[in-house]
Amino acid sequence: MAKPYKTPDVYVTEISTLPPSVVQVATAIPAFIGNVVQVFDDSGIEIKSPAFPIIRRITSIAEYERYFGGPALLTGTLTCEVTQKDNQIIKASISFEEMAQTGVDASKNPVFGKGASAAKVNTLYYALQFFFANGGGVAYVVAIGRTGSGLAANTALSVDDKLITTALNELEKVDEVTLLLAPEFASASNYVAAVAQPLLAHAAKMRGRFALIDAPSTIKPDNVTALTSWRGTIAGTVDTLKYGAAYYPFLNTPLQAQPDAANITVSGTLNTITRDENGKEQTASSTMPETTLAALLKKYAGSQLEAQTLALLAQQTLTLPPSAAIAGVYAQTDATRGVWKAPANVPLAAVNGPAVIVTAEQQGEFNVDATAGKSINVIRPFTGQGTLVWGARTLAGNSNEWRYINVRRLFNMVEESV
């Protein structure tokens, strides 16, 4: 309303021509769905019988440990053959075999390998390490169950889709989340139906979220039939598929599975070299008393046996689904360039290389799906550049409007901000 003037004069009136500013919402806040080892309240007291799902906002691994404890641990058996002379170890050979977690069928889930332990199955902790290593900042942990010595119904062998659905319903109350992923369950026999499909449906329903899907490394890059078959398990129209992207293959990482020193059993043979009355050496063999890794390392601290044991356990590195690292790449790209920039041609950190090597020619089959448009973004190694994210397409790859991840996520940001 103009100010009323009561006397003749010359007046200068300044009128604001700028519209009210719009604050951009956060664009790369992932929600990790998975199992946890323990649950603690804000005071650090363990909750013995927690009510799942539990949703926590974290900004570091230390914060995760505060609320959920550490990772699922590596279990198994160490077998040693130790030779000692004059109470000094002069030779040692050791081997390690993982203890299979109840219910893990390596024939159905070959990515686990023979006798996969909890550390290889319940990988939420390590996935978050992967996320932070690749530029991730804020994240939400959506705990749907507790890990243990045996596999519950919501494990990486077969996922209970009701637990996923319940978790996603609770997640509707958390407005800040923009990315959805469940890498712990990527090797489940029913991953697409029980995990990927609900993630895509939730993202489409909320309209401001984007799902990261892990394509299994069991698909061989030269097997077009298997690739087509896996694509066929993903249902949905463009209106749903444009809210998600798939990545392939799994990634070999330097992240080490932490051993359960108190429960890894140690057994083997002890060869003792002595001299008889004539000074001739003789060897007596006996069975080592069964012990634990913790006791072994304490007893033989500073010895060759300790060094070899630690070196062997250090080889127990993890092969992880790519989605956790990709979530970190999204966060880093958004922070340094902007959500409008495609999260591609970006090197990954904490990666030794892809579990499967894909050639440029083979990538064409992943990148373009002429029939249904379900593009799969491939991660490839390049000499002198490291392991790069080499694709930025949504699962709606045949849509001219929503083919690219950065376009969909830019519109998500604008729609949420305005």
N, C-alpha and C positions, 0 to 999 in steps of 0.2 A: 504494500500500500504506500502511495507517494506521500511524502511529508507535506502537510499544508503550510503554505507560505503566506504570511500576513502583511508583509511590507514589500514594496517594489525594490528589486535588486537583481543582480546576476548571481545565480547559484550554480555550483558544480556538484553533481551527485555521482558518486562512484557505485556502479552496480556490478556485483559479482557475475561473471559470465561462465565460470567453471561449474560443472555439475558436481554433486557430491562424489567423493572418491570411493572406489571399490577396493577393499582389501582382499588380496589373493589368498585363497585357502591353501593349506599344505597339500602337496600332490603326491608325496612318496612316503606314506606312513603305512607299513605293512602289518597285517595280522597273521602271525604264525600259529597254525593249529597243530597240536600234537600232544604227546604224553610227557609228564614230568616225573622226576624221582621222588621229590618231597614237596610239601606245601607249608609255607611259613606265613604268619600274620605280620602286621606292621611292626610288632614288637620283637620279632625274631623268634617267636615261639612256634614250634611245629604243630600243625593241625593234623591230628591223627586220622580223622575221618572227614576229609573235606567234601563239600558239595560241588560237584562239577556241573557245568563248565565254570572255570575261573578265568577272568580276564584281567591282565595286569599290563600297565604301560611301563616300558623300560627304555633306558638309553645306553646301556652297557651290559657286558657279560657279568660284571660284578653285581649289578642290580638284579639280573636274572638269578644269580646264585643266592642273593639275599631272600628272594621270595620262593625259589623252587629248588634250591640245592644245586648240586653239580650235575655232571652228565651220567648217563647210564654207563657202566664200567665194563671193561674187557675182562672176560672170564675164560678159564681154560686150564690146561695142564702143561707144565714144563717138564721135559724129560732130559736128564743130564747124564753125561758120562765124564767123570772127573778123575784125573790121575794126579796123585800127590806124592811128593818125595820130601822127606825131612820136614814134614808138616807144611810144605809149600805146594801150592797148585802149579803144576808145570804144563798141564794140558787140560782143556775142557771143550766139550762139544755139547750143544744144547739144541733142542727143537721145541716148538710151541704149537699146540693144537687147541683151537678155540673150543669152548664148551657150547654146544648148540643150545640155544634158548628154546624151551618147550614149544613145539608147534611150528617151528620154522622148517619149511620143506625146501631144500636147496634146488630140487628139481623144478619146483614151481617158481622159485625166486632166485635164479642163478646169480643175481647181483650180490647176494649175501655171501656166496661161496659156501664151502663145506663147513658145517658146524658154526654158523654165525651166532655170535653172542649178543648180549643186550646192546653193547656199544655200536654194533653194526646195524641193529634193527631200530632202536629208539634213538634217533639222531637229532632231536630238536635242539639240544644244547650246541652241537657242532654246526648245525645249520645256522644258528644265530651267530656263531663265531665267523662263519663264512660271510654272512650278511655284513657284519661290522667291518670285516677285513676289506670289503669292496666298496666302502664309502657310506654304509648305512648309518643312520642316526637314531631317531625315535622308532620304536616298534612296539606292537602289542603282542603279548603271549596269550593264546587262548588254549588253556589246558583242558583237555576233555577226559583225561584219565591219568592213572599213575602207572609207571613202569614197575616191574618187579622181577622176581626170579623166573616167573612163567609169563606166558603171553595171555593177556586178557582179551576180551571180545573186540577191543578197539586197537588192535595191533597192526603192524605193518604187513602181516600175512593176509588178513581179511578184515576190512574196516567195517565197523557198524555204522551204516549211513545215518541211523537215527541220532547218533552222538554228534555227527558232523552237522546235521540239520539243526539240532538243538543249540549247538554252539553258534551257528550262523544267525539263528533267531535272536540270541542274546547280543550278538555283535551289532544288530540293528540299532541298539541303544547307544552305541559308541560312534559319534558323528565324525571323529577325526580320521578314522581308518579310510585309506584309499586303495590299498593293494591287498589281495587275498592269496594265500598259498598254504600248502600243507606238505612240505617236502618229505617229512618223516614217513608218509604213507605212499610215496611215489612208486614203490615196488610191490604194492598190494595187488593181489589177484583181481580185486574189484575196484581198482583206483578210479577208473573213469566214471563208473556208475555211482560209486559211493562218495567220491571226493570231487573230481573235476567237474562233473555235471552240476552238483549243488553249488560249487563256487561260481560257476558261470551264471547260473540262475539267480543267485544272490546279487551278483554284480549288476546284472540287467535290471533287477528289481530296484536296487538302491540308486542306480543310474550315475553315481559318482565314484564307483569303485571299479577295479580292474583285476582280473584273475590271472595268476601265473601258473601255467600247467606244465608238468614234467612229462615229456615223452620218454618211454622206456628205452634203455640202452640195449635191450634184448632184440630190438629191431635192427637188423643188419642193413647198412646203407645201400647195399646192392640188391636188397630184397624188396622190390616195389610192391609185390603182393602183400607182404606183411605190413608194409607202410600203409597201403590202402585199407587193409583190414582194420588197423588201429584207428585210422581216421574215421572209419565207418562206425566205430563205437561211440563217437562224440555226436550227440544229437543237438538239434537246435537250428533256428533260423538266423538270418543276419542280425536281427534285433538282439539276439542273445550272444552269438559268436563274436560280435564286434567288441564285446566287453572282456575279451581274454586273448592270451597269446600262449603258444606252446614252444618249449625249448628242448633241444636235443644236442648232444647226448649227456650222460652223467659225466662228472668231472673227477679226475684223480687229484687229490689234494695232499699237502704235506701235514694236514691236521692229524695228530696222533690220537688213537683211541686210548683213553686213560685206563691203566690196568687196575684191577681190584686186587691189590697186593695181599690183602688178608684172606682172600678166598681162592686165589690161583694156587693150585696144588703143585708140588714139586716132588718128583721121584726120579730114580735112576740108579746108576752103578758107580761105586767108588772103588777106584783102583789105587792101592797103596804099594809103593815101591820101597822095599827094605833090603838090607844086606844080611847075608847069612854069616856064619862064623868064619867063612873063608873069604869074606869080602865080595862075594858074588851077589849081584842084584837079583831079586825075585819079586814077583808081583802077586799080590793077593787081592781078589775081587770080592766085594760084598754089596749087598743091596743098601742103598741109602735109605735112612729112615724118612718116611713121608713127612713133608713139612710144607710151609707156605712160602710164597714169594717174599713176603715181608721178613720172615725169619731167615730165609736164605741170604737176602741182601745184607741183613744185619750181621750174620755170622761170617760172611765172606767179603765184608766191606774192604774196598781197595784192591781186591784180587782180580785175576784174569777172568774168573767165573762171573764176578759182578759186572765187569765191563762187557763181556759177551752177552750176558742176560739183558742188560739195558739196551745194548745195540740191537738185539733181536726184537725186543718189545717196541723199539723205535720204528721198526719196519711195519708195524701194525697201523698203517695210515688208512684214511677213509676215502672211499669213493662216494661222492654225494650228488644228489640231484641238483641241477643248475639253478632252480628257481630262487634259492636263498641268495646266491651271488647276484643274480639278475635284479632282485629287489634292491640290493646295494647299489648296483649300477644305475638304476632308475633314480635313487636318492642323490647319488653323486652328480649325475647329468642334470637333474632338475636344479640342484644347488649352484652348479658352476656355469651352466648354459641357459637352462630354462626348460619347462615342460614341453615346449614346442619342438625341441631338438630330439631327433630320433636316438634312442638309447642303443646305438649300434656302432660298429667299428671302434669298440672300446675294449682295452685289454683287461683281463680279469686278474685279480690278485689272489694269492694263496691257492694257485692251481699249478699242478705239475704238467697237466695236459688233459685233453678229452679222453674218456674211456674208449671211445670209438673214433677213428679218423675218417673224415668224410672228404671226398675229393670235390673239386668245383663242379664237375659233371654230375656227380651224385647229389650234390646240394640242390640242383635244379628240381629234382623230384620232390624234395622237401619243401622248397620255397614256393612252388606253383602247383596247385591242385586244380586242374582244369575242370574237374567234375563238380566238386563241392566247395572249393576255395579254402580248404582248411590248411593254411600255410603253417609250416613248422620252422622256426628259426634255429639255424644250426650254429654251433660254436666250434670254431676251427683254429688250429695252430698255424702261425705264419712265421717264417724265419726272420729273426731279428725284431719281431714285434710282439711275440708272446702268443697267448691264447685269446682270440678276439670273439666278441659277440658279432656274428656275421649275418644279421637279419633283424628286421623291425616290422614284421607284419602281424596283424591280428589273425584270429581264426576265420575272419570274414575276408579272406584274401581275394575273392572275386568281386567285392564291393568297391566301386570306384570312390565312394565317399569315405568308407571306413576301413580301407585296406591297411593303413599304417597306424602303428601304436601311438605315435606322437600326436596324430590328428585326434584320435579318440580321447586320449588323456588330456589334450588341450581343451577340448569341448567339455570334458568332465570338470575341469578346473573353472572354466567360464560359467558353466551352469550352476556350479556350487557357490561361486563367489558373488554372482549378481543377485 
